[in-house]
Amino acid sequence: MIPDKWPDSIRGINDLPTDQKHALYSTLIPDWLFQEYQIDPATHEYQGQDAVRFVCHKNTRVLELFVHRTPYDRDPLMYMNMADTFNHQILVLLVVVNDPAAPRFDTDVDTNGNPTQFGTASRNISAEIAAMKDGLAPGQVRRGVRAFRRAIPVFEQFIARMGHALFLIEPLAYHNAITFERYGFNYLRGLKAMQDIHGDFQSGGDAARRLNGSTPFRMPEAAATVRGRSWSIHDGLLGYPFTGFQMYKRIGHHAAINTSSDLQW
């Protein structure tokens, strides 16, 4: 049962009785995901097995949401990780929606089986090359289902019912930041850096000069697409990691930020 008045924090929701907090967090799962993957929206079951799992312990300020069709699926259909910030905002740490029918590329583990932590701890170069050739971006193990546009209104409604006018998100890679821009996000930190990166990829810029074919991720044509730029940055082209960026989305408002001059994907 969903309470009439929603708590204004993840911690507040986590401290509710289990049935209530699960009911609230269930509203984060879009209707189309239940329909397209034959998951019962009432029981959260797929062919008689639990398909939805929440990690939302009392006295914590973090939520993890997993949607799997079966417990044996290696990757979730949907994963969300969000938390309260220390200044009482809602921060989305990660959202993933995978296409379970798409080929999988083991970019998340290196050749020794260790987690790559999105390429920050180690890398699986052969898997990354194969993923790049198949049209994936850094950090992806499977193609997504192009669901972000359909997910934003669902999430905005959730945030609004908590009484917030905006939420925060941290792009893990260059292509994430561009995607968020195109869906109406603005920058708390990183706008100037994104503008500088775009300038560096123009003819004669430092990044453009480094696209010398020295690795498969640094081909000259990478400058012409968002995905190509993101792979080259993931490969260390800039000489520093893509970190420290934070963006926000005001509910019902498109910020009209564009740091890439409508670059093709």
C-alpha positions in Angstrom: 0.0 0.0 0.0 1.3 3.4 -1.0 1.0 6.0 1.8 -0.8 9.3 1.0 2.3 11.4 2.1 5.6 10.3 0.7 8.8 10.7 2.7 11.2 13.3 1.2 14.3 11.1 1.3 15.5 7.7 0.4 16.3 7.1 4.1 12.7 8.0 5.0 11.3 5.5 2.5 13.7 2.9 3.6 12.5 3.2 7.2 8.9 2.5 6.1 7.3 -1.0 6.6 8.5 -3.4 3.9 5.3 -3.5 1.9 5.0 0.3 1.8 8.6 1.0 0.7 8.4 -1.8 -1.9 5.2 -0.3 -3.2 6.8 3.1 -3.6 9.9 1.8 -5.2 7.9 -0.3 -7.6 6.6 2.9 -9.2 10.2 3.4 -10.6 9.7 0.4 -12.9 8.1 1.6 -16.1 4.9 -0.1 -17.2 6.4 -1.0 -20.6 9.1 -3.1 -19.0 6.5 -5.3 -17.3 4.6 -5.6 -20.6 7.5 -6.2 -22.9 9.1 -8.8 -20.7 6.0 -10.5 -19.4 6.6 -9.7 -15.8 3.5 -9.6 -13.6 3.2 -6.0 -12.3 1.2 -7.2 -9.3 3.3 -10.1 -8.1 6.6 -9.1 -9.7 7.0 -12.6 -11.0 8.2 -14.0 -14.4 6.9 -17.5 -15.0 6.4 -18.0 -11.3 9.7 -16.7 -10.1 10.5 -13.5 -8.4 11.8 -11.0 -10.9 12.2 -7.8 -8.9 14.5 -7.2 -5.9 15.0 -4.2 -3.7 18.0 -3.5 -1.5 16.7 -0.8 0.8 17.7 -1.5 4.4 16.4 0.6 7.3 18.7 3.3 8.6 20.4 3.6 5.2 20.1 6.3 2.5 20.7 4.0 -0.6 18.4 2.1 -2.9 19.3 -0.6 -5.3 16.6 -1.9 -7.6 17.1 -5.1 -9.7 14.8 -6.5 -12.3 15.7 -10.0 -13.6 13.5 -12.3 -15.5 15.1 -15.3 -13.7 17.6 -15.6 -10.9 20.0 -17.2 -13.4 20.2 -14.2 -15.7 23.8 -12.8 -15.7 22.6 -9.2 -16.3 19.5 -7.4 -15.1 16.9 -6.1 -17.4 17.0 -3.0 -15.3 19.2 -1.8 -12.5 19.0 1.4 -10.6 21.2 2.8 -7.7 20.2 6.0 -6.0 20.9 7.8 -2.8 20.4 10.8 -0.6 23.1 13.4 -0.7 24.3 15.2 2.4 22.4 18.4 1.3 19.1 16.5 1.0 19.0 16.0 -2.7 18.4 12.8 -4.6 21.4 11.5 -6.5 21.1 8.8 -9.2 24.3 6.8 -9.2 23.6 4.4 -12.0 20.7 3.4 -14.3 21.1 0.5 -16.7 18.5 -1.1 -19.0 19.8 -4.1 -20.9 18.5 -5.9 -24.0 18.7 -9.6 -22.8 18.6 -10.8 -26.4 21.7 -8.9 -27.4 25.2 -10.4 -27.5 27.2 -9.9 -24.3 30.7 -8.5 -24.2 32.8 -9.0 -21.1 34.0 -5.5 -20.7 33.2 -5.6 -17.0 35.8 -8.2 -16.2 39.4 -8.4 -17.2 41.2 -11.5 -18.6 41.9 -12.7 -15.0 38.2 -12.4 -14.1 38.6 -9.3 -12.0 36.0 -6.5 -12.2 37.2 -3.7 -14.3 35.1 -1.1 -12.5 34.1 0.5 -15.8 37.7 0.5 -16.9 39.0 2.4 -13.9 40.6 -0.7 -12.2 41.6 -2.7 -15.3 40.5 -3.3 -18.8 39.6 -6.1 -21.1 40.8 -4.7 -24.4 39.7 -7.5 -26.7 36.2 -7.3 -25.3 36.1 -3.6 -25.6 37.2 -3.7 -29.2 34.5 -6.2 -30.0 31.9 -4.1 -28.1 32.9 -1.0 -30.0 32.7 -2.7 -33.3 29.2 -3.9 -32.4 28.1 -0.3 -31.7 28.3 -0.2 -27.9 29.7 2.6 -25.8 32.2 2.4 -23.0 30.8 0.6 -19.9 28.1 -1.3 -21.8 28.1 -5.2 -21.8 25.0 -5.4 -23.9 23.0 -3.1 -26.1 20.4 -1.1 -24.3 16.8 -0.8 -25.4 16.9 3.0 -25.9 14.7 3.4 -22.9 16.0 6.6 -21.3 13.5 8.9 -22.9 10.6 6.7 -21.7 12.2 6.3 -18.2 12.6 10.0 -17.4 8.9 10.9 -17.0 8.5 7.9 -14.6 11.4 9.0 -12.5 10.4 12.7 -12.5 7.0 11.7 -11.2 8.7 9.7 -8.4 10.9 12.6 -7.4 8.0 15.1 -7.5 5.9 12.9 -5.2 8.8 13.0 -2.8 8.5 16.8 -2.8 11.7 17.6 -4.8 12.0 20.0 -7.8 15.1 18.4 -9.2 17.4 15.4 -9.0 21.2 14.9 -9.6 23.0 12.4 -11.7 26.7 11.8 -12.3 27.8 10.8 -15.9 30.4 8.1 -15.9 31.6 8.7 -19.4 31.5 11.4 -22.1 28.6 9.8 -24.0 26.5 9.7 -20.8 26.9 13.4 -20.3 25.9 14.1 -23.9 22.9 11.8 -23.6 21.8 13.6 -20.4 22.2 17.0 -22.1 19.9 15.9 -24.9 17.2 14.9 -22.4 17.2 18.2 -20.6 19.9 18.0 -17.9 22.2 20.9 -16.9 25.5 20.9 -15.2 26.4 21.6 -11.6 30.0 20.7 -12.3 31.7 20.2 -15.7 30.0 22.5 -18.3 33.3 24.4 -19.0 35.2 21.1 -19.1 32.7 19.6 -21.6 33.0 22.7 -23.8 36.8 22.5 -23.7 36.7 18.8 -24.7 34.5 19.6 -27.7 37.0 22.3 -28.7 39.9 19.9 -28.3 38.3 17.5 -30.8 38.0 20.2 -33.5 40.6 20.2 -36.3 44.0 21.3 -34.8 42.9 20.6 -31.2 45.0 18.6 -28.8 42.5 15.6 -28.8 42.2 15.6 -32.5 46.0 15.5 -32.9 46.2 12.5 -30.6 43.7 10.5 -32.8 46.6 9.0 -34.6 45.6 5.4 -34.9 48.0 4.3 -32.2 45.2 2.1 -30.7 41.8 0.9 -32.2 40.1 3.5 -30.0 42.2 6.4 -31.4 41.3 6.4 -35.0 40.9 9.9 -36.6 37.3 9.3 -37.4 36.5 9.0 -33.7 36.3 12.8 -33.4 33.1 12.8 -35.6 30.8 10.9 -33.3 29.8 10.9 -29.6 30.6 7.2 -29.2 33.9 7.5 -30.9 35.0 10.4 -28.7 33.8 8.5 -25.6 35.9 5.4 -26.5 39.0 7.5 -27.1 38.5 9.3 -23.8 38.0 5.9 -22.1 41.3 4.9 -23.7 43.1 7.8 -21.9 43.2 10.2 -24.9 42.8 13.3 -22.7 45.6 12.4 -20.3 43.2 12.5 -17.4 40.1 10.5 -16.3 36.6 11.6 -17.1 35.5 12.3 -13.5 34.1 15.1 -11.4 31.1 15.8 -13.5 27.6 16.3 -11.9 24.4 17.2 -13.6 20.8 17.9 -12.6 17.4 17.7 -14.1 14.6 20.1 -13.0 11.2 18.4 -13.1 9.3 19.2 -16.2 12.1 21.5 -17.6 14.5 21.0 -20.5 17.8 23.0 -19.9 18.7 23.1 -23.6 22.4 22.6 -23.0 24.4 21.4 -26.0 28.2 21.1 -25.8 28.6 18.9 -28.8 27.0 20.9 -31.7 24.5 18.1 -32.5 27.3 15.6 -33.1 26.1 12.3 -34.5 26.0 9.4 -32.1 
